[in-house]
Amino acid sequence: MGKHHEPYPAEFRAQMVELVKSGRTPEELAREFEPTAQTIINWVVQADRDAGVRHDGLTTAERQELTRLRRENRQLKMERDILSHAAAWFARETGAVSPKDTDS
């Protein structure tokens, strides 16, 4: 497995994309700078998606929204489970349901 690296700053990624668009190859830039050629290619592809040139994947804004929605969904499921268990507990405590009727 590869080593973990903090994300490169957006300005640096944008500069690499501009250098590729101006004629330099990702391999050449990889030798000069730290990111791999494949990483630089990925940045170029993503920049094209964000600019509307490519339509074969999610834009950066769409990816961010998907991440936010997944996080929110996870939180809501956790809250629902907590409320469900609390409701079952209160029902047992108040005698509204016999202990045999619940599976919590």
C-alpha positions as CSV (number, residue, x, y, z in Angstrom):
1,M,0.0,0.0,0.0
2,G,1.3,3.5,-0.9
3,K,2.3,6.1,1.7
4,H,-0.3,8.5,2.9
5,H,0.3,12.1,1.8
6,E,-1.6,15.2,2.9
7,P,-3.6,16.7,0.0
8,Y,-1.7,19.1,-2.2
9,P,-2.9,22.7,-2.0
10,A,-5.5,23.6,-4.7
11,E,-3.2,26.3,-6.1
12,F,-0.5,23.7,-6.7
13,R,-2.9,21.3,-8.4
14,A,-4.2,24.1,-10.6
15,Q,-0.6,25.0,-11.6
16,M,0.1,21.4,-12.5
17,V,-3.0,21.3,-14.6
18,E,-2.1,24.5,-16.4
19,L,1.4,23.2,-17.1
20,V,-0.1,20.1,-18.7
21,K,-2.5,22.2,-20.7
22,S,0.4,24.4,-21.9
23,G,2.2,21.3,-23.3
24,R,4.3,19.7,-20.5
25,T,3.8,16.0,-19.9
26,P,2.6,14.6,-16.6
27,E,5.7,12.4,-16.6
28,E,8.0,15.4,-17.0
29,L,6.3,17.2,-14.2
30,A,6.4,14.1,-12.0
31,R,10.2,14.0,-12.3
32,E,10.4,17.7,-11.5
33,F,7.8,17.8,-8.7
34,E,6.6,15.2,-6.1
35,P,3.2,14.0,-7.4
36,T,3.2,10.9,-9.6
37,A,2.3,11.3,-13.3
38,Q,-1.0,9.4,-12.6
39,T,-1.9,11.9,-9.9
40,I,-1.3,14.8,-12.3
41,I,-3.4,13.0,-15.0
42,N,-6.2,12.6,-12.4
43,W,-6.0,16.3,-11.6
44,V,-6.3,17.2,-15.3
45,V,-9.2,14.8,-15.8
46,Q,-11.0,16.3,-12.7
47,A,-10.3,19.9,-13.9
48,D,-11.9,18.9,-17.2
49,R,-15.0,17.5,-15.4
50,D,-15.3,20.7,-13.3
51,A,-15.0,22.8,-16.5
52,G,-17.7,20.8,-18.2
53,V,-15.4,19.4,-20.9
54,R,-15.8,15.8,-19.6
55,H,-19.0,14.2,-18.4
56,D,-17.7,10.8,-17.3
57,G,-17.7,11.4,-13.6
58,L,-18.7,13.7,-10.7
59,T,-17.5,17.3,-10.5
60,T,-15.7,18.4,-7.4
61,A,-18.8,20.2,-6.2
62,E,-20.9,17.0,-6.7
63,R,-18.3,14.9,-4.9
64,Q,-18.3,17.3,-2.0
65,E,-22.2,17.3,-1.9
66,L,-22.2,13.5,-2.0
67,T,-19.7,13.3,0.9
68,R,-21.8,15.8,2.9
69,L,-25.0,13.8,2.2
70,R,-23.4,10.5,3.2
71,R,-22.2,12.0,6.4
72,E,-25.6,13.5,7.1
73,N,-27.3,10.1,6.3
74,R,-24.9,8.3,8.7
75,Q,-25.7,10.8,11.4
76,L,-29.5,10.5,10.9
77,K,-29.4,6.7,10.9
78,M,-27.5,6.8,14.2
79,E,-30.0,9.3,15.7
80,R,-32.9,7.1,14.5
81,D,-31.4,4.0,16.1
82,I,-30.9,5.9,19.4
83,L,-34.5,7.2,19.4
84,S,-35.8,3.8,18.5
85,H,-34.0,2.2,21.5
86,A,-35.0,5.0,23.8
87,A,-38.7,4.7,22.7
88,A,-38.5,0.9,23.4
89,W,-36.9,1.5,26.8
90,F,-39.6,4.1,27.8
91,A,-42.4,1.9,26.6
92,R,-41.1,-0.9,28.8
93,E,-40.6,1.4,31.8
94,T,-44.1,2.9,31.5
95,G,-45.6,-0.6,31.1
96,A,-47.0,0.2,27.6
97,V,-45.2,-2.9,26.3
98,S,-44.3,-6.0,28.2
99,P,-40.6,-6.9,28.3
100,K,-41.3,-10.0,26.2
101,D,-42.7,-7.9,23.3
102,T,-39.4,-6.0,22.6
103,D,-36.1,-7.3,21.2
104,S,-33.9,-4.5,22.5
